[in-house]
């Protein structure tokens, strides 16, 4: 099953996937990750370092991008000055 990644209105990153112990273990390694039980999703800081970490940890998974995917891809492509 896919990992769904979206940009939230507040600038954080929303990540959803069907429960899987391995994926939960991976997402917990991202600093600032928080499980929002009422929404059944993970919230992550919306910074470039988090985007890079998501790509490293979930790059082999079937990833589906929702709203804000342009920012996600730009963050991966642009290198800091």
Gaussian input, Z-matrix of N, CA and C with variables (Angstrom, degrees):
# hf/3-21g

backbone

0 1
 N
 C     1     B1
 C     2     B2     1     A1
 N     3     B3     2     A2     1     D1
 C     4     B4     3     A3     2     D2
 C     5     B5     4     A4     3     D3
 N     6     B6     5     A5     4     D4
 C     7     B7     6     A6     5     D5
 C     8     B8     7     A7     6     D6
 N     9     B9     8     A8     7     D7
 C    10    B10     9     A9     8     D8
 C    11    B11    10    A10     9     D9
 N    12    B12    11    A11    10    D10
 C    13    B13    12    A12    11    D11
 C    14    B14    13    A13    12    D12
 N    15    B15    14    A14    13    D13
 C    16    B16    15    A15    14    D14
 C    17    B17    16    A16    15    D15
 N    18    B18    17    A17    16    D16
 C    19    B19    18    A18    17    D17
 C    20    B20    19    A19    18    D18
 N    21    B21    20    A20    19    D19
 C    22    B22    21    A21    20    D20
 C    23    B23    22    A22    21    D21
 N    24    B24    23    A23    22    D22
 C    25    B25    24    A24    23    D23
 C    26    B26    25    A25    24    D24
 N    27    B27    26    A26    25    D25
 C    28    B28    27    A27    26    D26
 C    29    B29    28    A28    27    D27
 N    30    B30    29    A29    28    D28
 C    31    B31    30    A30    29    D29
 C    32    B32    31    A31    30    D30
 N    33    B33    32    A32    31    D31
 C    34    B34    33    A33    32    D32
 C    35    B35    34    A34    33    D33
 N    36    B36    35    A35    34    D34
 C    37    B37    36    A36    35    D35
 C    38    B38    37    A37    36    D36
 N    39    B39    38    A38    37    D37
 C    40    B40    39    A39    38    D38
 C    41    B41    40    A40    39    D39
 N    42    B42    41    A41    40    D40
 C    43    B43    42    A42    41    D41
 C    44    B44    43    A43    42    D42
 N    45    B45    44    A44    43    D43
 C    46    B46    45    A45    44    D44
 C    47    B47    46    A46    45    D45
 N    48    B48    47    A47    46    D46
 C    49    B49    48    A48    47    D47
 C    50    B50    49    A49    48    D48
 N    51    B51    50    A50    49    D49
 C    52    B52    51    A51    50    D50
 C    53    B53    52    A52    51    D51
 N    54    B54    53    A53    52    D52
 C    55    B55    54    A54    53    D53
 C    56    B56    55    A55    54    D54
 N    57    B57    56    A56    55    D55
 C    58    B58    57    A57    56    D56
 C    59    B59    58    A58    57    D57
 N    60    B60    59    A59    58    D58
 C    61    B61    60    A60    59    D59
 C    62    B62    61    A61    60    D60
 N    63    B63    62    A62    61    D61
 C    64    B64    63    A63    62    D62
 C    65    B65    64    A64    63    D63
 N    66    B66    65    A65    64    D64
 C    67    B67    66    A66    65    D65
 C    68    B68    67    A67    66    D66
 N    69    B69    68    A68    67    D67
 C    70    B70    69    A69    68    D68
 C    71    B71    70    A70    69    D69
 N    72    B72    71    A71    70    D70
 C    73    B73    72    A72    71    D71
 C    74    B74    73    A73    72    D72
 N    75    B75    74    A74    73    D73
 C    76    B76    75    A75    74    D74
 C    77    B77    76    A76    75    D75
 N    78    B78    77    A77    76    D76
 C    79    B79    78    A78    77    D77
 C    80    B80    79    A79    78    D78
 N    81    B81    80    A80    79    D79
 C    82    B82    81    A81    80    D80
 C    83    B83    82    A82    81    D81
 N    84    B84    83    A83    82    D82
 C    85    B85    84    A84    83    D83
 C    86    B86    85    A85    84    D84
 N    87    B87    86    A86    85    D85
 C    88    B88    87    A87    86    D86
 C    89    B89    88    A88    87    D87
 N    90    B90    89    A89    88    D88
 C    91    B91    90    A90    89    D89
 C    92    B92    91    A91    90    D90
 N    93    B93    92    A92    91    D91
 C    94    B94    93    A93    92    D92
 C    95    B95    94    A94    93    D93
 N    96    B96    95    A95    94    D94
 C    97    B97    96    A96    95    D95
 C    98    B98    97    A97    96    D96
 N    99    B99    98    A98    97    D97
 C   100   B100    99    A99    98    D98
 C   101   B101   100   A100    99    D99
 N   102   B102   101   A101   100   D100
 C   103   B103   102   A102   101   D101
 C   104   B104   103   A103   102   D102
 N   105   B105   104   A104   103   D103
 C   106   B106   105   A105   104   D104
 C   107   B107   106   A106   105   D105
 N   108   B108   107   A107   106   D106
 C   109   B109   108   A108   107   D107
 C   110   B110   109   A109   108   D108
 N   111   B111   110   A110   109   D109
 C   112   B112   111   A111   110   D110
 C   113   B113   112   A112   111   D111
 N   114   B114   113   A113   112   D112
 C   115   B115   114   A114   113   D113
 C   116   B116   115   A115   114   D114
 N   117   B117   116   A116   115   D115
 C   118   B118   117   A117   116   D116
 C   119   B119   118   A118   117   D117
 N   120   B120   119   A119   118   D118
 C   121   B121   120   A120   119   D119
 C   122   B122   121   A121   120   D120
 N   123   B123   122   A122   121   D121
 C   124   B124   123   A123   122   D122
 C   125   B125   124   A124   123   D123
 N   126   B126   125   A125   124   D124
 C   127   B127   126   A126   125   D125
 C   128   B128   127   A127   126   D126
 N   129   B129   128   A128   127   D127
 C   130   B130   129   A129   128   D128
 C   131   B131   130   A130   129   D129
 N   132   B132   131   A131   130   D130
 C   133   B133   132   A132   131   D131
 C   134   B134   133   A133   132   D132
 N   135   B135   134   A134   133   D133
 C   136   B136   135   A135   134   D134
 C   137   B137   136   A136   135   D135
 N   138   B138   137   A137   136   D136
 C   139   B139   138   A138   137   D137
 C   140   B140   139   A139   138   D138
 N   141   B141   140   A140   139   D139
 C   142   B142   141   A141   140   D140
 C   143   B143   142   A142   141   D141
 N   144   B144   143   A143   142   D142
 C   145   B145   144   A144   143   D143
 C   146   B146   145   A145   144   D144
 N   147   B147   146   A146   145   D145
 C   148   B148   147   A147   146   D146
 C   149   B149   148   A148   147   D147
 N   150   B150   149   A149   148   D148
 C   151   B151   150   A150   149   D149
 C   152   B152   151   A151   150   D150
 N   153   B153   152   A152   151   D151
 C   154   B154   153   A153   152   D152
 C   155   B155   154   A154   153   D153
 N   156   B156   155   A155   154   D154
 C   157   B157   156   A156   155   D155
 C   158   B158   157   A157   156   D156
 N   159   B159   158   A158   157   D157
 C   160   B160   159   A159   158   D158
 C   161   B161   160   A160   159   D159
 N   162   B162   161   A161   160   D160
 C   163   B163   162   A162   161   D161
 C   164   B164   163   A163   162   D162
 N   165   B165   164   A164   163   D163
 C   166   B166   165   A165   164   D164
 C   167   B167   166   A166   165   D165
 N   168   B168   167   A167   166   D166
 C   169   B169   168   A168   167   D167
 C   170   B170   169   A169   168   D168
 N   171   B171   170   A170   169   D169
 C   172   B172   171   A171   170   D170
 C   173   B173   172   A172   171   D171
 N   174   B174   173   A173   172   D172
 C   175   B175   174   A174   173   D173
 C   176   B176   175   A175   174   D174
 N   177   B177   176   A176   175   D175
 C   178   B178   177   A177   176   D176
 C   179   B179   178   A178   177   D177
 N   180   B180   179   A179   178   D178
 C   181   B181   180   A180   179   D179
 C   182   B182   181   A181   180   D180
 N   183   B183   182   A182   181   D181
 C   184   B184   183   A183   182   D182
 C   185   B185   184   A184   183   D183
 N   186   B186   185   A185   184   D184
 C   187   B187   186   A186   185   D185
 C   188   B188   187   A187   186   D186
 N   189   B189   188   A188   187   D187
 C   190   B190   189   A189   188   D188
 C   191   B191   190   A190   189   D189
 N   192   B192   191   A191   190   D190
 C   193   B193   192   A192   191   D191
 C   194   B194   193   A193   192   D192
 N   195   B195   194   A194   193   D193
 C   196   B196   195   A195   194   D194
 C   197   B197   196   A196   195   D195
 N   198   B198   197   A197   196   D196
 C   199   B199   198   A198   197   D197
 C   200   B200   199   A199   198   D198
 N   201   B201   200   A200   199   D199
 C   202   B202   201   A201   200   D200
 C   203   B203   202   A202   201   D201
 N   204   B204   203   A203   202   D202
 C   205   B205   204   A204   203   D203
 C   206   B206   205   A205   204   D204
 N   207   B207   206   A206   205   D205
 C   208   B208   207   A207   206   D206
 C   209   B209   208   A208   207   D207
 N   210   B210   209   A209   208   D208
 C   211   B211   210   A210   209   D209
 C   212   B212   211   A211   210   D210
 N   213   B213   212   A212   211   D211
 C   214   B214   213   A213   212   D212
 C   215   B215   214   A214   213   D213
 N   216   B216   215   A215   214   D214
 C   217   B217   216   A216   215   D215
 C   218   B218   217   A217   216   D216
 N   219   B219   218   A218   217   D217
 C   220   B220   219   A219   218   D218
 C   221   B221   220   A220   219   D219
 N   222   B222   221   A221   220   D220
 C   223   B223   222   A222   221   D221
 C   224   B224   223   A223   222   D222
 N   225   B225   224   A224   223   D223
 C   226   B226   225   A225   224   D224
 C   227   B227   226   A226   225   D225
 N   228   B228   227   A227   226   D226
 C   229   B229   228   A228   227   D227
 C   230   B230   229   A229   228   D228
 N   231   B231   230   A230   229   D229
 C   232   B232   231   A231   230   D230
 C   233   B233   232   A232   231   D231
 N   234   B234   233   A233   232   D232
 C   235   B235   234   A234   233   D233
 C   236   B236   235   A235   234   D234
 N   237   B237   236   A236   235   D235
 C   238   B238   237   A237   236   D236
 C   239   B239   238   A238   237   D237
 N   240   B240   239   A239   238   D238
 C   241   B241   240   A240   239   D239
 C   242   B242   241   A241   240   D240

   B1=1.4493
   B2=1.5295
   B3=1.3037
   B4=1.4609
   B5=1.5232
   B6=1.3265
   B7=1.4551
   B8=1.5241
   B9=1.3333
   B10=1.4660
   B11=1.5267
   B12=1.3292
   B13=1.4633
   B14=1.5272
   B15=1.3426
   B16=1.4616
   B17=1.5148
   B18=1.3062
   B19=1.4686
   B20=1.5216
   B21=1.3208
   B22=1.4597
   B23=1.5281
   B24=1.3218
   B25=1.4660
   B26=1.5262
   B27=1.3290
   B28=1.4634
   B29=1.5322
   B30=1.3441
   B31=1.4600
   B32=1.5117
   B33=1.3322
   B34=1.4543
   B35=1.5305
   B36=1.3065
   B37=1.4593
   B38=1.5181
   B39=1.3230
   B40=1.4615
   B41=1.5190
   B42=1.3288
   B43=1.4651
   B44=1.5302
   B45=1.3337
   B46=1.4658
   B47=1.5246
   B48=1.3198
   B49=1.4617
   B50=1.5171
   B51=1.3277
   B52=1.4652
   B53=1.5303
   B54=1.3216
   B55=1.4619
   B56=1.5227
   B57=1.3156
   B58=1.4550
   B59=1.5260
   B60=1.3325
   B61=1.4710
   B62=1.5227
   B63=1.3167
   B64=1.4658
   B65=1.5348
   B66=1.3277
   B67=1.4725
   B68=1.5196
   B69=1.3229
   B70=1.4673
   B71=1.5276
   B72=1.3215
   B73=1.4597
   B74=1.5124
   B75=1.3365
   B76=1.4682
   B77=1.5177
   B78=1.3335
   B79=1.4677
   B80=1.5230
   B81=1.3270
   B82=1.4669
   B83=1.5254
   B84=1.3245
   B85=1.4706
   B86=1.5224
   B87=1.3311
   B88=1.4635
   B89=1.5282
   B90=1.3374
   B91=1.4652
   B92=1.5273
   B93=1.3274
   B94=1.4553
   B95=1.5161
   B96=1.3397
   B97=1.4663
   B98=1.5237
   B99=1.3308
   B100=1.4649
   B101=1.5233
   B102=1.3246
   B103=1.4548
   B104=1.5266
   B105=1.3208
   B106=1.4555
   B107=1.5338
   B108=1.3212
   B109=1.4631
   B110=1.5247
   B111=1.3200
   B112=1.4677
   B113=1.5310
   B114=1.3305
   B115=1.4694
   B116=1.5278
   B117=1.3300
   B118=1.4709
   B119=1.5278
   B120=1.3370
   B121=1.4593
   B122=1.5253
   B123=1.3175
   B124=1.4605
   B125=1.5178
   B126=1.3318
   B127=1.4605
   B128=1.5166
   B129=1.3308
   B130=1.4574
   B131=1.5184
   B132=1.3294
   B133=1.4580
   B134=1.5298
   B135=1.3151
   B136=1.4596
   B137=1.5089
   B138=1.3186
   B139=1.4661
   B140=1.5345
   B141=1.3098
   B142=1.4638
   B143=1.5273
   B144=1.3227
   B145=1.4664
   B146=1.5251
   B147=1.3243
   B148=1.4602
   B149=1.5192
   B150=1.3289
   B151=1.4686
   B152=1.5306
   B153=1.3135
   B154=1.4671
   B155=1.5263
   B156=1.3228
   B157=1.4650
   B158=1.5310
   B159=1.3344
   B160=1.4650
   B161=1.5273
   B162=1.3275
   B163=1.4648
   B164=1.5269
   B165=1.3232
   B166=1.4650
   B167=1.5270
   B168=1.3265
   B169=1.4634
   B170=1.5262
   B171=1.3257
   B172=1.4634
   B173=1.5294
   B174=1.3166
   B175=1.4605
   B176=1.5128
   B177=1.3206
   B178=1.4677
   B179=1.5241
   B180=1.3302
   B181=1.4575
   B182=1.5316
   B183=1.3164
   B184=1.4544
   B185=1.5221
   B186=1.3377
   B187=1.4630
   B188=1.5257
   B189=1.3315
   B190=1.4534
   B191=1.5148
   B192=1.3271
   B193=1.4564
   B194=1.5181
   B195=1.3145
   B196=1.4549
   B197=1.5111
   B198=1.3124
   B199=1.4533
   B200=1.5247
   B201=1.2964
   B202=1.4525
   B203=1.5101
   B204=1.3147
   B205=1.4563
   B206=1.5291
   B207=1.3347
   B208=1.4714
   B209=1.5254
   B210=1.3383
   B211=1.4620
   B212=1.5195
   B213=1.3213
   B214=1.4593
   B215=1.5233
   B216=1.3192
   B217=1.4606
   B218=1.5338
   B219=1.3373
   B220=1.4631
   B221=1.5192
   B222=1.3233
   B223=1.4633
   B224=1.5229
   B225=1.3238
   B226=1.4655
   B227=1.5248
   B228=1.3258
   B229=1.4638
   B230=1.5211
   B231=1.3174
   B232=1.4728
   B233=1.5173
   B234=1.2981
   B235=1.4560
   B236=1.5126
   B237=1.3191
   B238=1.4642
   B239=1.5306
   B240=1.3309
   B241=1.4850
   B242=1.5042
   A1=109.36
   A2=114.90
   A3=121.45
   A4=113.35
   A5=113.64
   A6=123.07
   A7=105.49
   A8=117.34
   A9=121.66
   A10=108.70
   A11=115.11
   A12=121.33
   A13=108.56
   A14=115.60
   A15=121.07
   A16=109.53
   A17=115.06
   A18=121.39
   A19=107.17
   A20=117.03
   A21=121.95
   A22=109.93
   A23=115.83
   A24=120.92
   A25=112.82
   A26=116.74
   A27=119.99
   A28=112.85
   A29=117.02
   A30=120.73
   A31=114.67
   A32=117.51
   A33=119.55
   A34=109.73
   A35=115.90
   A36=121.85
   A37=108.27
   A38=115.85
   A39=122.59
   A40=108.23
   A41=116.55
   A42=121.45
   A43=108.58
   A44=115.23
   A45=121.25
   A46=109.02
   A47=115.36
   A48=121.46
   A49=108.10
   A50=117.14
   A51=119.48
   A52=109.11
   A53=116.13
   A54=119.60
   A55=111.35
   A56=113.69
   A57=122.22
   A58=106.38
   A59=117.03
   A60=120.58
   A61=112.64
   A62=117.26
   A63=120.48
   A64=111.20
   A65=116.50
   A66=119.41
   A67=111.46
   A68=117.58
   A69=120.68
   A70=109.14
   A71=116.86
   A72=120.35
   A73=112.46
   A74=115.96
   A75=119.59
   A76=111.45
   A77=117.08
   A78=118.97
   A79=111.54
   A80=117.19
   A81=120.44
   A82=111.91
   A83=117.64
   A84=120.82
   A85=112.43
   A86=117.51
   A87=120.88
   A88=108.05
   A89=117.03
   A90=119.82
   A91=111.61
   A92=115.62
   A93=121.08
   A94=114.68
   A95=117.74
   A96=119.66
   A97=110.14
   A98=115.97
   A99=122.27
   A100=108.27
   A101=116.98
   A102=122.57
   A103=108.54
   A104=117.38
   A105=123.13
   A106=106.60
   A107=116.52
   A108=121.43
   A109=112.92
   A110=117.52
   A111=120.12
   A112=112.11
   A113=117.16
   A114=121.83
   A115=112.57
   A116=114.90
   A117=121.23
   A118=111.59
   A119=114.09
   A120=120.26
   A121=109.54
   A122=113.89
   A123=121.19
   A124=107.97
   A125=116.11
   A126=122.00
   A127=107.06
   A128=113.86
   A129=121.17
   A130=109.56
   A131=117.56
   A132=119.18
   A133=110.30
   A134=116.16
   A135=120.99
   A136=114.40
   A137=117.65
   A138=120.21
   A139=111.67
   A140=115.12
   A141=121.82
   A142=112.22
   A143=117.84
   A144=120.71
   A145=111.35
   A146=116.57
   A147=120.43
   A148=110.98
   A149=116.51
   A150=120.89
   A151=110.34
   A152=116.72
   A153=121.06
   A154=110.04
   A155=117.52
   A156=121.52
   A157=111.32
   A158=117.20
   A159=120.58
   A160=109.84
   A161=116.01
   A162=120.10
   A163=111.19
   A164=117.06
   A165=120.87
   A166=111.62
   A167=116.89
   A168=121.32
   A169=114.16
   A170=117.20
   A171=120.16
   A172=113.01
   A173=117.77
   A174=121.40
   A175=114.76
   A176=117.70
   A177=121.20
   A178=112.20
   A179=117.21
   A180=121.84
   A181=110.44
   A182=115.03
   A183=121.91
   A184=106.18
   A185=117.29
   A186=122.25
   A187=109.35
   A188=115.44
   A189=122.58
   A190=107.45
   A191=116.30
   A192=120.64
   A193=110.10
   A194=115.61
   A195=121.66
   A196=109.06
   A197=117.22
   A198=121.89
   A199=111.10
   A200=115.98
   A201=121.57
   A202=114.90
   A203=118.51
   A204=120.51
   A205=112.26
   A206=116.84
   A207=119.44
   A208=110.39
   A209=116.18
   A210=120.41
   A211=110.43
   A212=116.39
   A213=121.37
   A214=110.19
   A215=116.30
   A216=120.85
   A217=111.42
   A218=117.00
   A219=120.47
   A220=111.46
   A221=116.84
   A222=121.13
   A223=111.42
   A224=116.25
   A225=120.31
   A226=112.00
   A227=116.57
   A228=120.61
   A229=113.22
   A230=116.93
   A231=120.76
   A232=110.53
   A233=115.44
   A234=120.13
   A235=108.91
   A236=117.98
   A237=119.95
   A238=111.32
   A239=115.69
   A240=120.79
   A241=111.10
   D1=152.68
   D2=-172.45
   D3=-78.29
   D4=156.88
   D5=170.14
   D6=-100.16
   D7=122.01
   D8=-178.73
   D9=-101.65
   D10=125.68
   D11=-178.28
   D12=-120.82
   D13=127.22
   D14=179.07
   D15=-137.84
   D16=156.01
   D17=173.98
   D18=-93.20
   D19=125.95
   D20=178.98
   D21=-81.15
   D22=161.15
   D23=-179.91
   D24=-60.18
   D25=-29.28
   D26=-179.15
   D27=-85.56
   D28=4.37
   D29=177.23
   D30=94.74
   D31=-10.11
   D32=177.37
   D33=-77.32
   D34=171.28
   D35=178.76
   D36=-106.70
   D37=129.85
   D38=178.99
   D39=-101.37
   D40=129.37
   D41=179.94
   D42=-128.31
   D43=128.55
   D44=178.52
   D45=-130.57
   D46=144.07
   D47=173.43
   D48=-163.15
   D49=154.33
   D50=175.36
   D51=-60.28
   D52=145.16
   D53=-176.36
   D54=-53.90
   D55=132.36
   D56=179.60
   D57=-156.75
   D58=120.71
   D59=-176.65
   D60=-54.83
   D61=-41.03
   D62=-178.11
   D63=-64.75
   D64=-45.47
   D65=179.58
   D66=-65.87
   D67=-39.04
   D68=177.68
   D69=-61.32
   D70=-42.91
   D71=177.86
   D72=-61.49
   D73=-38.85
   D74=179.18
   D75=-67.62
   D76=-46.71
   D77=-175.88
   D78=-67.10
   D79=-30.07
   D80=177.75
   D81=-66.39
   D82=-18.59
   D83=178.12
   D84=-78.34
   D85=-8.61
   D86=179.62
   D87=-87.40
   D88=120.15
   D89=-178.96
   D90=-57.14
   D91=133.51
   D92=177.78
   D93=87.13
   D94=4.01
   D95=179.90
   D96=-70.34
   D97=136.57
   D98=-178.03
   D99=-136.57
   D100=130.96
   D101=176.15
   D102=-85.66
   D103=124.55
   D104=176.94
   D105=-104.13
   D106=94.40
   D107=-173.38
   D108=-59.84
   D109=-39.46
   D110=-177.04
   D111=-64.84
   D112=-27.63
   D113=179.08
   D114=-101.08
   D115=-8.98
   D116=-176.53
   D117=53.45
   D118=50.32
   D119=179.09
   D120=-149.58
   D121=160.63
   D122=174.55
   D123=-97.33
   D124=144.42
   D125=173.39
   D126=-117.34
   D127=135.03
   D128=-178.34
   D129=-128.92
   D130=154.49
   D131=175.75
   D132=-57.96
   D133=145.70
   D134=-177.53
   D135=-92.58
   D136=41.77
   D137=-179.42
   D138=-107.27
   D139=167.58
   D140=-176.33
   D141=-60.68
   D142=-39.58
   D143=179.77
   D144=-60.46
   D145=-38.33
   D146=178.08
   D147=-66.91
   D148=-41.92
   D149=178.29
   D150=-59.18
   D151=-44.19
   D152=179.48
   D153=-63.39
   D154=-42.74
   D155=179.91
   D156=-64.36
   D157=-40.49
   D158=176.62
   D159=-59.79
   D160=-45.90
   D161=-179.99
   D162=-61.38
   D163=-40.50
   D164=179.11
   D165=-65.04
   D166=-43.63
   D167=-173.35
   D168=-83.55
   D169=-27.65
   D170=-175.20
   D171=-120.06
   D172=10.97
   D173=-177.74
   D174=-60.49
   D175=-26.45
   D176=-179.43
   D177=-88.37
   D178=-10.90
   D179=-178.27
   D180=-83.69
   D181=164.53
   D182=172.56
   D183=-77.19
   D184=105.57
   D185=-175.86
   D186=-106.97
   D187=131.74
   D188=176.84
   D189=-115.87
   D190=129.64
   D191=-179.83
   D192=-100.07
   D193=132.66
   D194=174.97
   D195=-101.12
   D196=-144.18
   D197=-178.72
   D198=-59.77
   D199=141.89
   D200=177.93
   D201=84.27
   D202=12.49
   D203=-176.37
   D204=-66.05
   D205=-26.93
   D206=178.74
   D207=-60.59
   D208=-42.53
   D209=179.69
   D210=-63.15
   D211=-40.68
   D212=-179.23
   D213=-60.05
   D214=-49.39
   D215=-178.02
   D216=-66.96
   D217=-40.58
   D218=176.98
   D219=-61.05
   D220=-38.04
   D221=178.85
   D222=-62.66
   D223=-35.70
   D224=179.06
   D225=-75.14
   D226=-33.61
   D227=-175.59
   D228=-82.31
   D229=-33.53
   D230=-176.13
   D231=-85.18
   D232=133.34
   D233=175.45
   D234=-102.25
   D235=144.77
   D236=179.78
   D237=-65.11
   D238=149.10
   D239=179.16
   D240=-73.64

